[in-house]
Amino acid sequence: MTGQRRVLVVEDDITIAESVAARLRAEGFVVSVAHDGPSGVAQAAAFLPDLVVLDVMLPGFDGLEVCRRIQASRSVPVLMLTARGDETDLLVGLAVGADDYLTKPFSMRELAARVHVLLRRVSRAVSTKSMELGDLVIDLASRRVSRSGVEAHLTPTEYDLLVFLAERPSAVQARERLLAEACGWHEGASSRTVDSHVKALRRKLGADLIRTVHGVGYALEVPAKKVSS
């Protein structure tokens, strides 16, 4: 059926992988399954999923490397599956391009809800115009971002966070508000996840773009437009 969203599940535990796939198919998604790192990357290139559900621990190479390789070629939302309480996996996963995480064990209802939220964020209707703040340009129709004419490759969550800040230039936004309104994260998520996404934005767009207000949150500083001599 045309128009169905496509989800790639990369999980080496066959029981978990098939359970996740069955639930997502019941939700109306077209699902493909891979059980190791190399086949996950290969299927992402061939299947062109709208979202990837990705386990951290995989044979071949791990989920962090899978995420890194997928995001290097094509921006796609990634829901990372991690071991319970392993915040290191979470923060590293966010750094390489994951958008959300779910700790094991999890309910299939929760997983399906997270998938729907991520896909709604990506497909949210946007204006056809662009935002220009100094040398920073955000094309809202194509979800593309550039600074000083150089395009930056952002994950969906990084893009949404940047737009939220850009719509409120110089205004300080609390980490908790950024988590809830810009990232769409669930209650109880660590504010360090926002720090990881901000770190990625600074790396891709310049360290001067987002100002830290210690103990509060972040603000986007309008960058000066460079004048050619």
Short mmCIF file of the C-alpha atoms (twelve columns), coordinates in Angstrom:
data_MODEL
# 
_entry.id   MODEL 
# 
loop_
_atom_site.group_PDB 
_atom_site.id 
_atom_site.type_symbol 
_atom_site.label_atom_id 
_atom_site.label_alt_id 
_atom_site.label_comp_id 
_atom_site.label_asym_id 
_atom_site.label_seq_id 
_atom_site.Cartn_x 
_atom_site.Cartn_y 
_atom_site.Cartn_z 
_atom_site.pdbx_PDB_model_num 
ATOM 1   C CA . MET A 1   0.000  0.000   0.000  1 
ATOM 2   C CA . THR A 2   1.403  3.368   -0.946 1 
ATOM 3   C CA . GLY A 3   1.816  6.073   1.653  1 
ATOM 4   C CA . GLN A 4   2.674  3.707   4.508  1 
ATOM 5   C CA . ARG A 5   5.573  4.726   6.709  1 
ATOM 6   C CA . ARG A 6   8.602  2.440   6.702  1 
ATOM 7   C CA . VAL A 7   10.429 1.387   9.870  1 
ATOM 8   C CA . LEU A 8   13.705 -0.517  10.064 1 
ATOM 9   C CA . VAL A 9   14.248 -2.590  13.222 1 
ATOM 10  C CA . VAL A 10  17.880 -3.484  13.961 1 
ATOM 11  C CA . GLU A 11  17.998 -5.887  16.914 1 
ATOM 12  C CA . ASP A 12  20.060 -9.068  17.373 1 
ATOM 13  C CA . ASP A 13  17.627 -10.688 19.809 1 
ATOM 14  C CA . ILE A 14  15.266 -12.433 17.389 1 
ATOM 15  C CA . THR A 15  12.397 -12.645 19.894 1 
ATOM 16  C CA . ILE A 16  12.534 -8.910  20.642 1 
ATOM 17  C CA . ALA A 17  13.006 -8.023  16.970 1 
ATOM 18  C CA . GLU A 18  9.988  -10.038 15.856 1 
ATOM 19  C CA . SER A 19  7.832  -8.707  18.711 1 
ATOM 20  C CA . VAL A 20  8.721  -5.110  17.811 1 
ATOM 21  C CA . ALA A 21  8.133  -5.768  14.115 1 
ATOM 22  C CA . ALA A 22  4.755  -7.404  14.777 1 
ATOM 23  C CA . ARG A 23  3.563  -4.473  16.908 1 
ATOM 24  C CA . LEU A 24  4.682  -1.897  14.351 1 
ATOM 25  C CA . ARG A 25  3.020  -3.817  11.508 1 
ATOM 26  C CA . ALA A 26  -0.170 -3.860  13.581 1 
ATOM 27  C CA . GLU A 27  0.184  -0.065  13.831 1 
ATOM 28  C CA . GLY A 28  0.182  0.129   10.026 1 
ATOM 29  C CA . PHE A 29  3.907  0.425   9.300  1 
ATOM 30  C CA . VAL A 30  5.906  -1.435  6.675  1 
ATOM 31  C CA . VAL A 31  8.727  -3.072  8.655  1 
ATOM 32  C CA . SER A 32  12.093 -4.539  7.730  1 
ATOM 33  C CA . VAL A 33  14.305 -6.340  10.256 1 
ATOM 34  C CA . ALA A 34  18.091 -6.710  10.514 1 
ATOM 35  C CA . HIS A 35  20.005 -8.619  13.179 1 
ATOM 36  C CA . ASP A 36  23.539 -7.182  13.031 1 
ATOM 37  C CA . GLY A 37  25.364 -3.933  12.357 1 
ATOM 38  C CA . PRO A 38  26.490 -4.444  8.743  1 
ATOM 39  C CA . SER A 39  23.091 -5.686  7.556  1 
ATOM 40  C CA . GLY A 40  21.416 -2.821  9.404  1 
ATOM 41  C CA . VAL A 41  23.450 -0.258  7.477  1 
ATOM 42  C CA . ALA A 42  22.866 -2.107  4.194  1 
ATOM 43  C CA . GLN A 43  19.103 -2.332  4.749  1 
ATOM 44  C CA . ALA A 44  18.916 1.350   5.707  1 
ATOM 45  C CA . ALA A 45  20.417 2.210   2.312  1 
ATOM 46  C CA . ALA A 46  18.150 -0.166  0.377  1 
ATOM 47  C CA . PHE A 47  14.904 0.115   2.366  1 
ATOM 48  C CA . LEU A 48  15.080 3.911   2.944  1 
ATOM 49  C CA . PRO A 49  13.148 3.840   6.235  1 
ATOM 50  C CA . ASP A 50  11.259 6.797   7.666  1 
ATOM 51  C CA . LEU A 51  12.502 5.762   11.119 1 
ATOM 52  C CA . VAL A 52  14.994 3.283   12.608 1 
ATOM 53  C CA . VAL A 53  14.565 1.346   15.856 1 
ATOM 54  C CA . LEU A 54  18.141 0.492   16.785 1 
ATOM 55  C CA . ASP A 55  19.640 -1.630  19.563 1 
ATOM 56  C CA . VAL A 56  22.990 -0.512  20.981 1 
ATOM 57  C CA . MET A 57  24.520 -3.972  21.378 1 
ATOM 58  C CA . LEU A 58  24.854 -5.656  17.977 1 
ATOM 59  C CA . PRO A 59  27.245 -8.167  16.386 1 
ATOM 60  C CA . GLY A 60  29.453 -7.012  13.515 1 
ATOM 61  C CA . PHE A 61  29.641 -3.466  14.833 1 
ATOM 62  C CA . ASP A 62  27.501 -1.831  17.468 1 
ATOM 63  C CA . GLY A 63  24.404 0.336   17.172 1 
ATOM 64  C CA . LEU A 64  26.366 3.531   17.742 1 
ATOM 65  C CA . GLU A 65  28.408 2.860   14.609 1 
ATOM 66  C CA . VAL A 66  25.242 1.885   12.715 1 
ATOM 67  C CA . CYS A 67  23.646 5.192   13.730 1 
ATOM 68  C CA . ARG A 68  26.743 7.141   12.733 1 
ATOM 69  C CA . ARG A 69  26.860 5.532   9.280  1 
ATOM 70  C CA . ILE A 70  23.127 5.908   8.633  1 
ATOM 71  C CA . GLN A 71  23.082 9.582   9.608  1 
ATOM 72  C CA . ALA A 72  26.191 10.307  7.536  1 
ATOM 73  C CA . SER A 73  24.338 9.400   4.347  1 
ATOM 74  C CA . ARG A 74  20.740 10.389  5.142  1 
ATOM 75  C CA . SER A 75  19.039 12.134  8.042  1 
ATOM 76  C CA . VAL A 76  16.454 9.802   9.584  1 
ATOM 77  C CA . PRO A 77  14.897 9.657   13.081 1 
ATOM 78  C CA . VAL A 78  16.497 6.974   15.271 1 
ATOM 79  C CA . LEU A 79  14.941 5.436   18.395 1 
ATOM 80  C CA . MET A 80  17.770 3.806   20.335 1 
ATOM 81  C CA . LEU A 81  17.227 0.762   22.566 1 
ATOM 82  C CA . THR A 82  19.613 0.748   25.537 1 
ATOM 83  C CA . ALA A 83  20.391 -1.322  28.621 1 
ATOM 84  C CA . ARG A 84  18.571 -0.179  31.755 1 
ATOM 85  C CA . GLY A 85  20.323 2.703   33.514 1 
ATOM 86  C CA . ASP A 86  23.200 2.918   31.032 1 
ATOM 87  C CA . GLU A 87  23.376 6.699   30.592 1 
ATOM 88  C CA . THR A 88  26.698 6.409   28.761 1 
ATOM 89  C CA . ASP A 89  25.009 4.567   25.885 1 
ATOM 90  C CA . LEU A 90  22.307 7.246   25.842 1 
ATOM 91  C CA . LEU A 91  24.633 10.240  25.684 1 
ATOM 92  C CA . VAL A 92  26.946 8.675   23.107 1 
ATOM 93  C CA . GLY A 93  23.926 7.637   21.049 1 
ATOM 94  C CA . LEU A 94  22.595 11.204  21.034 1 
ATOM 95  C CA . ALA A 95  26.030 12.468  20.038 1 
ATOM 96  C CA . VAL A 96  26.086 10.273  16.920 1 
ATOM 97  C CA . GLY A 97  22.565 11.178  15.820 1 
ATOM 98  C CA . ALA A 98  19.923 9.276   17.812 1 
ATOM 99  C CA . ASP A 99  16.719 11.223  18.539 1 
ATOM 100 C CA . ASP A 100 15.159 9.294   21.419 1 
ATOM 101 C CA . TYR A 101 15.884 6.277   23.573 1 
ATOM 102 C CA . LEU A 102 14.013 3.467   25.282 1 
ATOM 103 C CA . THR A 103 15.467 1.336   28.060 1 
ATOM 104 C CA . LYS A 104 14.998 -2.413  28.229 1 
ATOM 105 C CA . PRO A 105 12.694 -3.979  29.244 1 
ATOM 106 C CA . PHE A 106 9.989  -1.830  27.631 1 
ATOM 107 C CA . SER A 107 6.335  -2.215  26.710 1 
ATOM 108 C CA . MET A 108 5.330  -2.463  23.059 1 
ATOM 109 C CA . ARG A 109 2.712  0.224   23.698 1 
ATOM 110 C CA . GLU A 110 5.438  2.644   24.852 1 
ATOM 111 C CA . LEU A 111 7.623  1.823   21.850 1 
ATOM 112 C CA . ALA A 112 4.757  2.389   19.409 1 
ATOM 113 C CA . ALA A 113 3.926  5.699   21.097 1 
ATOM 114 C CA . ARG A 114 7.536  6.899   20.791 1 
ATOM 115 C CA . VAL A 115 7.632  5.934   17.108 1 
ATOM 116 C CA . HIS A 116 4.444  7.883   16.391 1 
ATOM 117 C CA . VAL A 117 5.731  10.959  18.270 1 
ATOM 118 C CA . LEU A 118 9.031  10.996  16.369 1 
ATOM 119 C CA . LEU A 119 7.313  10.650  13.006 1 
ATOM 120 C CA . ARG A 120 4.766  13.379  13.837 1 
ATOM 121 C CA . ARG A 121 7.578  15.760  14.672 1 
ATOM 122 C CA . VAL A 122 9.330  15.135  11.365 1 
ATOM 123 C CA . SER A 123 6.155  15.449  9.287  1 
ATOM 124 C CA . ARG A 124 4.773  18.451  11.190 1 
ATOM 125 C CA . ALA A 125 3.460  21.063  8.756  1 
ATOM 126 C CA . VAL A 126 5.846  23.979  8.347  1 
ATOM 127 C CA . SER A 127 5.856  27.321  6.620  1 
ATOM 128 C CA . THR A 128 7.344  27.547  3.150  1 
ATOM 129 C CA . LYS A 129 9.453  30.565  4.068  1 
ATOM 130 C CA . SER A 130 12.941 30.670  5.520  1 
ATOM 131 C CA . MET A 131 14.274 32.093  8.752  1 
ATOM 132 C CA . GLU A 132 17.364 34.280  8.484  1 
ATOM 133 C CA . LEU A 133 19.258 35.296  11.591 1 
ATOM 134 C CA . GLY A 134 22.493 36.966  10.561 1 
ATOM 135 C CA . ASP A 135 24.481 34.387  8.593  1 
ATOM 136 C CA . LEU A 136 22.257 31.542  9.806  1 
ATOM 137 C CA . VAL A 137 19.573 30.427  7.319  1 
ATOM 138 C CA . ILE A 138 16.870 27.872  8.158  1 
ATOM 139 C CA . ASP A 139 14.736 26.679  5.242  1 
ATOM 140 C CA . LEU A 140 11.517 25.611  6.954  1 
ATOM 141 C CA . ALA A 141 10.067 23.886  3.883  1 
ATOM 142 C CA . SER A 142 13.015 21.586  3.219  1 
ATOM 143 C CA . ARG A 143 14.302 21.468  6.840  1 
ATOM 144 C CA . ARG A 144 17.760 22.488  5.651  1 
ATOM 145 C CA . VAL A 145 20.153 24.691  7.598  1 
ATOM 146 C CA . SER A 146 23.217 26.628  6.533  1 
ATOM 147 C CA . ARG A 147 25.596 29.124  8.066  1 
ATOM 148 C CA . SER A 148 27.727 31.479  5.978  1 
ATOM 149 C CA . GLY A 149 26.513 29.544  2.921  1 
ATOM 150 C CA . VAL A 150 27.738 26.178  4.227  1 
ATOM 151 C CA . GLU A 151 25.003 23.583  4.758  1 
ATOM 152 C CA . ALA A 152 24.980 21.655  8.032  1 
ATOM 153 C CA . HIS A 153 23.689 18.087  8.275  1 
ATOM 154 C CA . LEU A 154 21.371 18.003  11.325 1 
ATOM 155 C CA . THR A 155 19.372 15.166  12.823 1 
ATOM 156 C CA . PRO A 156 15.597 15.737  13.144 1 
ATOM 157 C CA . THR A 157 15.898 16.483  16.866 1 
ATOM 158 C CA . GLU A 158 18.823 18.873  16.372 1 
ATOM 159 C CA . TYR A 159 16.806 20.698  13.713 1 
ATOM 160 C CA . ASP A 160 13.701 20.994  15.901 1 
ATOM 161 C CA . LEU A 161 15.774 22.262  18.818 1 
ATOM 162 C CA . LEU A 162 17.481 24.869  16.624 1 
ATOM 163 C CA . VAL A 163 14.164 26.118  15.207 1 
ATOM 164 C CA . PHE A 164 12.672 26.388  18.707 1 
ATOM 165 C CA . LEU A 165 15.604 28.531  19.841 1 
ATOM 166 C CA . ALA A 166 15.682 30.558  16.599 1 
ATOM 167 C CA . GLU A 167 12.008 31.465  17.006 1 
ATOM 168 C CA . ARG A 168 12.984 33.066  20.346 1 
ATOM 169 C CA . PRO A 169 16.366 34.720  19.634 1 
ATOM 170 C CA . SER A 170 18.388 35.824  22.682 1 
ATOM 171 C CA . ALA A 171 15.651 34.527  25.045 1 
ATOM 172 C CA . VAL A 172 16.876 31.982  27.569 1 
ATOM 173 C CA . GLN A 173 15.024 28.658  27.410 1 
ATOM 174 C CA . ALA A 174 15.125 26.248  30.349 1 
ATOM 175 C CA . ARG A 175 16.419 22.739  29.671 1 
ATOM 176 C CA . GLU A 176 13.130 21.263  30.873 1 
ATOM 177 C CA . ARG A 177 11.143 23.353  28.389 1 
ATOM 178 C CA . LEU A 178 13.486 22.412  25.559 1 
ATOM 179 C CA . LEU A 179 13.065 18.742  26.453 1 
ATOM 180 C CA . ALA A 180 9.277  18.914  26.489 1 
ATOM 181 C CA . GLU A 181 8.461  21.386  23.704 1 
ATOM 182 C CA . ALA A 182 11.388 21.251  21.265 1 
ATOM 183 C CA . CYS A 183 12.468 17.635  21.636 1 
ATOM 184 C CA . GLY A 184 9.131  16.069  22.544 1 
ATOM 185 C CA . TRP A 185 10.812 13.936  25.191 1 
ATOM 186 C CA . HIS A 186 8.950  12.059  27.874 1 
ATOM 187 C CA . GLU A 187 8.680  13.051  31.516 1 
ATOM 188 C CA . GLY A 188 11.695 11.966  33.514 1 
ATOM 189 C CA . ALA A 189 14.208 12.254  30.669 1 
ATOM 190 C CA . SER A 190 17.584 13.611  31.713 1 
ATOM 191 C CA . SER A 191 18.352 17.267  30.971 1 
ATOM 192 C CA . ARG A 192 21.792 16.061  29.879 1 
ATOM 193 C CA . THR A 193 20.160 14.948  26.643 1 
ATOM 194 C CA . VAL A 194 19.597 18.629  25.779 1 
ATOM 195 C CA . ASP A 195 23.260 19.320  26.561 1 
ATOM 196 C CA . SER A 196 24.271 16.597  24.097 1 
ATOM 197 C CA . HIS A 197 22.121 18.034  21.297 1 
ATOM 198 C CA . VAL A 198 23.400 21.571  21.961 1 
ATOM 199 C CA . LYS A 199 26.962 20.275  21.844 1 
ATOM 200 C CA . ALA A 200 26.239 18.728  18.440 1 
ATOM 201 C CA . LEU A 201 24.703 21.984  17.148 1 
ATOM 202 C CA . ARG A 202 27.753 23.955  18.274 1 
ATOM 203 C CA . ARG A 203 30.047 21.472  16.562 1 
ATOM 204 C CA . LYS A 204 28.123 21.714  13.296 1 
ATOM 205 C CA . LEU A 205 27.188 25.414  13.280 1 
ATOM 206 C CA . GLY A 206 29.759 27.152  15.467 1 
ATOM 207 C CA . ALA A 207 30.461 27.400  19.180 1 
ATOM 208 C CA . ASP A 208 29.281 31.027  19.302 1 
ATOM 209 C CA . LEU A 209 25.724 30.294  18.145 1 
ATOM 210 C CA . ILE A 210 24.150 29.053  21.394 1 
ATOM 211 C CA . ARG A 211 24.865 30.698  24.747 1 
ATOM 212 C CA . THR A 212 24.809 28.710  27.988 1 
ATOM 213 C CA . VAL A 213 23.075 30.247  30.992 1 
ATOM 214 C CA . HIS A 214 24.430 28.144  33.841 1 
ATOM 215 C CA . GLY A 215 21.801 26.534  36.005 1 
ATOM 216 C CA . VAL A 216 19.013 27.545  33.613 1 
ATOM 217 C CA . GLY A 217 19.390 26.577  29.957 1 
ATOM 218 C CA . TYR A 218 20.325 28.016  26.577 1 
ATOM 219 C CA . ALA A 219 19.726 30.960  24.272 1 
ATOM 220 C CA . LEU A 220 20.436 31.411  20.575 1 
ATOM 221 C CA . GLU A 221 22.602 34.434  19.837 1 
ATOM 222 C CA . VAL A 222 21.895 36.103  16.491 1 
ATOM 223 C CA . PRO A 223 25.156 35.724  14.542 1 
ATOM 224 C CA . ALA A 224 26.507 38.698  12.654 1 
ATOM 225 C CA . LYS A 225 26.242 38.455  8.894  1 
ATOM 226 C CA . LYS A 226 29.688 38.466  7.338  1 
ATOM 227 C CA . VAL A 227 30.345 41.339  4.971  1 
ATOM 228 C CA . SER A 228 32.558 40.553  2.014  1 
ATOM 229 C CA . SER A 229 35.385 43.026  1.414  1 
# 
